[in-house]
Amino acid sequence: MTSEKVLNLRFYYKGKNLDTAKEERDIVNKFIVGSAKNIQWQILDKSFPKRHLLIKKAKDSFKLVLNKGMQVTVKKGNQLLTEEALRARKMLKNNELYMDIDSTGYVTCARYWCIAYEFVTPEKRVLTDDDRKLIQRYYRRPPLSSQQKVNRNLLVIAFLLTVIGAFFFERYYTPPVYERTLAQRVQIEPVEMPEEEQLVFEEYIADEPEESEEIVEGLTGAAGILGFDPQGVSGPMVDLPGGRTTLTYSEQIVATGEGGTGAGEGPGGGSATPGRAGSSFDTGVITQGSGPPGDLFSGDIDAARRMGLRDIDPDAIRGSTEGIAYSHISTEEQLAALARARQRALTSGIQVVDESEIESAEPEDRTAAMNIRQYIEPNFGQLHDLFAQESQFRNIYGSIQITLYFRENGQVEAVNLEERPGSFFTESFKVRAIDIIRQWRVPTTRQLPAYSFQIRFVRN
């Protein structure tokens, strides 16, 4: 405004001053209030509009715009002017109030909300010499010293040289081209052996078949301990002292051997000298039981686990073997159960609910999925224990996506395991994990949906 006075607005709620808006700082050409968000002065009343232009500038003066329901009171000098008096003096036209610089007033916007205005003379302060020195001191950074300037220049020069060097290196450098492939370059050259060592090596090769035959005969007799059938389906190759031998899997575990401090129980029972391992045993068919495997086995316990044995305590094998439970885990049976469960889910319209989509699922599936999560999460410790065992033999890590298919009674019928990207798990771990999960059961009175979740394994 041309006058020395400036417009000030004060915001009140229940008679308490909340804020002050000043001309040229908060008020330039207009000032808006309302009940919407992101407004400087928000009037929390449902009857008040979301945005309302309260103040607008007209040439060298301001006008106050009234909304329906707003009441204004103006005081000029010692006289209190009502709306009728303001209209008579032509200060109020339609819904716009001309704001005289010699007047003060207030407008009631809503219940408990009020805005007052006045024109005040701004305070002018003359700066002293001390004020000017203080401003000059902190107005800008202190000038750099000679050493600081040298350091700055050196850094700038080093940066420019690095950029220029990188540009020319990228532009003119040509990497060497090798004619031979990487495999050819890293191929190990043959080493000539002295004649004496060559003769010893040839003699060892000549004796190898006989040693392999003896080992194969030993494996045929050890079928009761390792759980494979030499006449069965071919399995993985195994490194043995006499060469590589193919092991075969059996659908069932054959009987235990004898040895230890007494005769082994079962169809292959025999006798052995106390304190020594047995040297012969018979085989029989056992699908699952708790008879003692005997003290004959003294090899890699992980090999026995991979061949089908489970829940074996290595300390128990070295000593007493009473009450050791063992059974055979059939991968083919697991895959067949998964195929049947998927087919039944497809024909019956059973949905798969992911743990990350529980909230967006249908009400019945959402309730069932929350019930499933409540019952299976306490069992995660079983999988972590299995991971701790398996990670001692192989470096397994990462996350697995697990999908559970349920029978009508809530028993887990089949399990689908998928490794997440960047993860690695052995087949032994996945087969044993499926066998553990299929023992889980969720109490229910209706068919549960398939439930998918992710679990991460971290090695301690």
C-alpha positions in Angstrom: 0.0 0.0 0.0 1.1 3.6 -0.5 0.5 4.4 3.2 3.2 3.7 5.7 0.8 1.4 7.5 0.6 -2.3 6.6 -2.2 -4.9 7.0 -2.0 -7.5 9.7 -4.4 -10.4 10.2 -4.7 -12.4 13.4 -6.2 -15.9 13.6 -8.2 -16.9 16.7 -9.8 -20.1 17.9 -11.9 -19.9 21.0 -10.4 -16.5 21.8 -6.8 -17.8 21.6 -4.4 -16.2 19.0 -3.0 -18.9 16.8 -1.1 -17.0 14.2 -0.4 -13.6 12.6 -0.2 -12.9 8.8 1.6 -9.7 7.7 1.5 -7.8 4.4 4.4 -8.3 2.0 5.3 -11.5 4.0 2.2 -13.6 4.0 -0.2 -11.3 2.2 0.8 -10.0 -1.3 -2.2 -9.9 -3.6 -4.5 -12.3 -2.0 -5.0 -14.5 1.1 -6.9 -17.8 1.2 -8.4 -19.7 4.1 -10.5 -22.9 4.1 -11.1 -26.3 5.6 -9.0 -28.3 3.1 -5.4 -29.5 3.7 -2.3 -27.6 2.7 -3.7 -24.2 3.5 -1.9 -21.8 5.8 -5.0 -21.1 7.9 -7.2 -24.2 8.2 -10.7 -23.8 9.7 -11.7 -27.1 11.0 -15.5 -26.8 10.5 -17.6 -28.9 8.0 -19.8 -25.9 7.2 -16.9 -23.8 6.0 -15.8 -24.2 2.3 -12.6 -26.0 1.5 -11.1 -22.8 -0.1 -12.2 -19.3 0.4 -10.6 -16.1 -0.9 -10.6 -13.9 2.2 -8.4 -11.0 1.2 -7.8 -9.6 -2.3 -5.9 -6.5 -3.4 -7.6 -3.8 -5.5 -5.2 -1.1 -6.7 -3.8 0.5 -3.5 -6.3 -1.0 -1.0 -7.5 -4.4 0.2 -11.0 -5.8 0.2 -12.3 -8.5 2.6 -14.6 -11.0 0.9 -17.4 -12.4 3.0 -18.9 -15.9 2.6 -22.4 -16.9 3.4 -22.8 -17.2 7.1 -19.8 -14.9 8.0 -20.5 -11.9 10.2 -18.3 -8.8 10.2 -17.8 -6.0 12.8 -15.8 -2.9 12.1 -14.6 -0.2 14.4 -13.5 3.2 13.1 -12.3 5.7 15.7 -14.6 5.3 18.6 -17.6 4.2 16.6 -18.7 0.6 16.1 -20.1 0.0 12.7 -22.5 -2.8 11.9 -23.3 -4.3 8.5 -26.2 -1.8 8.0 -23.9 1.1 8.8 -21.2 -0.2 6.5 -23.6 -0.5 3.7 -24.9 3.0 4.4 -21.3 4.4 4.1 -20.8 2.3 1.0 -17.9 0.4 2.7 -19.7 -2.9 2.2 -20.9 -3.7 -1.3 -22.5 -7.1 -2.0 -20.1 -9.3 -0.1 -16.9 -7.2 -0.3 -15.8 -4.9 2.5 -13.5 -2.0 1.8 -10.8 -2.1 4.4 -10.0 1.5 5.6 -6.5 2.0 7.0 -8.0 3.9 9.9 -10.3 1.0 10.8 -10.0 -2.3 12.6 -12.4 -5.2 12.7 -13.0 -8.9 12.8 -15.0 -11.5 10.9 -16.6 -14.6 12.4 -15.9 -17.5 10.0 -17.5 -20.4 11.9 -18.2 -21.4 15.4 -15.1 -20.7 17.6 -13.2 -19.4 14.6 -12.5 -15.7 14.1 -10.1 -13.5 12.0 -9.3 -9.9 13.0 -7.6 -7.3 11.0 -5.8 -4.0 11.6 -3.4 -1.6 10.0 -0.2 -0.9 11.9 2.9 1.2 11.3 5.9 -1.1 10.9 8.8 -0.7 13.3 11.9 0.7 11.8 15.2 -0.1 13.4 18.4 1.8 12.7 21.5 -0.5 12.7 24.3 0.4 14.9 28.0 0.1 14.1 28.2 -3.1 16.2 25.2 -4.5 14.3 26.9 -3.8 11.0 30.1 -5.5 12.0 28.2 -8.5 13.2 26.4 -8.8 9.9 29.6 -8.4 7.9 31.2 -11.1 10.0 28.5 -13.7 9.4 27.1 -12.5 6.1 29.7 -14.4 4.0 32.4 -16.9 4.6 35.8 -15.7 5.8 38.4 -15.3 3.0 40.6 -18.2 2.2 44.2 -18.3 3.4 47.1 -18.7 1.0 47.5 -22.4 1.9 43.8 -23.0 1.4 43.9 -21.4 -2.0 46.9 -23.6 -3.0 45.2 -26.8 -1.9 42.0 -25.8 -3.7 44.0 -25.1 -7.0 45.8 -28.4 -6.7 42.5 -30.3 -6.3 41.0 -28.6 -9.3 44.1 -29.3 -11.4 44.2 -33.0 -10.4 40.5 -33.4 -11.2 40.9 -31.8 -14.6 43.9 -34.0 -15.4 42.0 -37.1 -14.4 39.1 -36.2 -16.6 41.3 -35.5 -19.6 43.3 -38.7 -19.1 40.2 -40.8 -18.9 38.9 -39.2 -22.1 42.0 -39.9 -24.1 42.3 -43.4 -22.6 38.8 -44.2 -23.6 39.2 -42.7 -27.0 42.5 -44.1 -28.1 43.2 -47.2 -26.1 42.6 -50.5 -27.9 42.5 -53.6 -25.8 44.6 -56.6 -26.9 42.9 -59.3 -29.0 43.9 -62.9 -28.1 43.8 -65.5 -30.8 43.4 -68.4 -28.4 40.3 -68.8 -26.3 40.3 -68.6 -22.6 40.0 -72.4 -22.3 43.1 -72.8 -24.5 45.1 -70.2 -22.6 44.4 -71.7 -19.1 44.9 -75.3 -20.3 47.5 -77.0 -18.1 50.5 -78.3 -20.0 51.3 -82.0 -19.5 54.0 -82.7 -17.0 56.6 -85.3 -17.9 57.0 -87.9 -15.1 60.3 -89.6 -14.3 60.5 -93.2 -15.4 60.5 -94.6 -11.8 57.4 -92.7 -10.9 55.7 -93.7 -14.2 56.3 -97.3 -13.5 54.8 -97.0 -10.0 51.8 -95.2 -11.5 51.2 -97.9 -14.1 51.3 -100.6 -11.5 48.7 -98.7 -9.4 46.4 -98.4 -12.5 46.8 -102.1 -13.2 45.7 -103.1 -9.7 42.7 -100.8 -9.8 40.0 -103.2 -11.2 40.6 -105.8 -8.5 40.2 -103.2 -5.8 37.0 -101.9 -7.4 35.5 -105.4 -7.5 36.2 -105.9 -3.8 34.6 -102.6 -2.9 31.5 -103.3 -5.0 31.1 -106.6 -3.2 31.4 -104.8 0.1 28.7 -102.3 -1.0 26.4 -105.2 -1.9 26.8 -106.5 1.6 26.4 -103.0 3.2 22.9 -102.5 1.6 21.3 -102.8 5.0 23.1 -99.8 6.3 23.2 -97.4 3.4 19.7 -98.1 2.0 20.4 -98.9 -1.6 19.8 -101.9 -3.8 22.6 -103.0 -6.3 19.8 -104.4 -8.5 17.6 -101.3 -8.3 17.5 -98.0 -10.1 20.8 -96.5 -10.9 21.8 -93.6 -8.6 24.7 -91.1 -8.4 28.3 -91.8 -9.0 30.4 -92.2 -5.8 34.2 -91.7 -5.6 35.8 -94.7 -4.0 39.5 -95.6 -3.5 39.4 -98.0 -6.4 37.5 -95.8 -8.8 33.9 -94.4 -9.4 31.0 -96.7 -8.6 27.3 -96.1 -9.3 25.0 -96.5 -6.3 21.4 -97.6 -6.7 18.4 -96.5 -4.7 15.9 -98.9 -3.1 12.2 -98.1 -2.4 12.8 -99.6 1.1 15.5 -99.9 3.7 17.0 -103.3 4.1 17.8 -104.8 7.5 20.4 -103.8 9.9 23.8 -105.4 10.3 25.3 -106.9 13.4 28.2 -105.9 15.5 29.1 -103.6 18.4 29.1 -105.3 21.8 26.4 -107.8 20.9 24.3 -109.4 18.2 22.1 -107.1 16.1 18.3 -107.6 16.3 16.2 -108.4 13.3 16.2 -111.0 10.5 20.0 -110.6 10.1 20.8 -111.2 13.7 24.2 -112.8 14.3 27.1 -112.7 16.7 30.2 -110.6 17.0 33.1 -110.4 19.3 32.6 -107.8 22.1 34.4 -104.6 21.4 34.8 -105.3 17.7 32.7 -104.4 14.7 30.8 -107.2 13.0 32.2 -108.5 9.7 29.1 -110.1 8.1 25.3 -109.6 8.1 22.2 -110.6 6.3 19.6 -108.4 4.6 15.8 -108.2 5.0 13.0 -105.8 4.1 12.0 -103.1 6.6 9.7 -100.2 5.6 9.9 -98.4 8.9 10.9 -99.4 12.4 13.1 -98.7 15.4 15.5 -101.6 15.5 19.2 -100.9 16.0 21.3 -100.5 12.9 24.3 -101.8 14.8 27.8 -100.4 15.2 29.1 -101.6 11.8 28.6 -98.2 10.1 31.6 -95.9 10.6 31.5 -93.8 7.4 30.0 -90.4 6.5 26.7 -89.9 8.3 25.7 -87.4 5.6 25.9 -90.2 3.0 23.4 -92.2 5.0 21.1 -89.3 5.2 21.2 -88.7 1.5 20.5 -92.4 0.9 17.3 -92.3 2.9 18.1 -92.5 6.6 16.9 -89.8 8.9 16.8 -88.9 12.6 20.1 -90.6 13.3 22.2 -89.4 16.2 26.0 -89.9 15.3 26.8 -90.3 19.0 24.3 -93.1 19.2 25.8 -94.9 16.3 29.2 -95.0 18.0 27.7 -96.5 21.1 24.3 -98.0 21.9 21.7 -98.0 19.1 18.6 -98.9 21.0 15.5 -97.0 19.9 16.9 -95.2 16.9 14.0 -94.4 14.5 14.8 -94.5 10.8 12.7 -94.6 7.6 13.0 -94.1 3.9 12.0 -90.8 2.2 10.6 -91.5 -1.3 11.1 -88.5 -3.7 8.8 -90.2 -6.3 6.0 -90.4 -3.7 6.4 -86.7 -2.9 6.2 -85.7 -6.5 3.1 -87.9 -7.1 1.4 -86.4 -4.1 2.1 -82.9 -5.4 0.7 -83.8 -8.8 -2.5 -85.2 -7.3 -2.9 -82.2 -5.0 -2.5 -79.7 -7.9 -5.0 -81.7 -10.0 -7.5 -81.8 -7.2 -7.1 -78.0 -6.6 -7.7 -77.4 -10.3 -10.8 -79.4 -10.5 -12.2 -78.2 -7.2 -11.5 -74.6 -7.7 -9.2 -74.3 -4.7 -7.4 -71.0 -4.7 -3.7 -70.3 -3.8 -3.4 -67.5 -1.3 0.0 -65.8 -1.0 1.0 -64.5 2.4 1.6 -61.0 0.8 -2.0 -61.0 -0.6 -4.0 -62.1 2.4 -5.7 -58.7 2.9 -6.9 -58.6 -0.7 -8.2 -62.2 -0.7 -11.9 -63.2 -0.5 -13.3 -63.0 3.1 -13.4 -66.8 3.5 -9.9 -67.4 2.0 -8.5 -64.5 4.1 -9.8 -66.0 7.3 -8.5 -69.4 6.4 -5.1 -68.1 5.4 -4.7 -66.2 8.6 -5.6 -69.4 10.5 -3.0 -71.3 8.5 -0.3 -68.8 9.2 -1.2 -68.8 12.9 -0.7 -72.6 13.1 2.4 -73.1 10.8 4.6 -70.2 11.9 5.5 -72.0 15.3 6.8 -74.9 13.2 9.3 -72.9 11.3 11.9 -73.8 13.9 11.9 -77.4 12.5 13.0 -76.1 9.1 15.7 -73.9 10.7 17.0 -76.9 12.7 17.2 -78.9 9.4 19.0 -76.1 7.7 21.5 -76.0 10.6 22.2 -79.7 10.1 22.5 -79.6 6.3 24.6 -76.4 6.2 27.3 -78.3 8.1 28.0 -80.4 5.0 27.1 -78.0 2.1 27.1 -74.3 1.7 23.3 -73.8 1.3 21.7 -70.4 1.6 18.9 -68.0 0.5 15.1 -68.1 0.4 12.5 -70.7 -0.6 8.9 -70.1 -1.8 6.8 -72.8 -0.2 3.2 -73.7 -1.3 1.1 -76.0 0.9 -1.8 -78.1 -0.3 -4.2 -79.4 2.3 -6.6 -82.3 2.7 -10.1 -81.7 3.9 -9.0 -82.5 7.5 -6.3 -79.8 7.4 -3.4 -82.2 7.0 -0.7 -81.0 4.6 -1.1 -83.3 1.5 1.7 -82.0 -0.7 4.4 -79.3 -0.8 5.9 -77.4 -3.6 9.4 -75.8 -3.0 10.9 -73.2 -5.3 14.3 -71.6 -4.8 14.3 -67.8 -5.0 16.8 -66.2 -7.3 20.3 -66.0 -5.7 19.6 -69.1 -3.5 21.1 -72.6 -3.4 19.7 -75.6 -1.6 20.6 -79.3 -2.0 18.1 -81.9 -3.1 18.7 -83.6 0.3 17.6 -80.5 2.2 14.5 -80.0 0.0 13.4 -83.6 0.2 13.8 -83.7 4.0 12.0 -80.3 4.3 9.0 -81.6 2.4 8.9 -84.7 4.6 8.8 -82.4 7.7 6.2 -80.1 6.4 3.9 -82.9 5.4 3.6 -83.8 9.1 1.9 -80.4 9.8 -1.8 -80.1 10.3 -4.2 -77.1 10.7 -7.4 -77.7 12.6 -10.4 -76.9 10.3 -13.9 -78.0 9.4 -13.8 -77.0 5.8 -11.4 -77.4 2.8 -8.5 -74.9 3.2 -7.1 -73.0 0.3 -3.5 -73.6 -0.8 -1.2 -71.3 1.1 2.1 -69.9 -0.3 4.8 -68.2 1.8 8.5 -67.4 1.7 11.1 -68.3 4.3 14.7 -67.1 4.5 17.5 -69.2 5.9 20.6 -67.5 7.3 23.6 -69.5 8.5 24.7 -68.6 12.1 
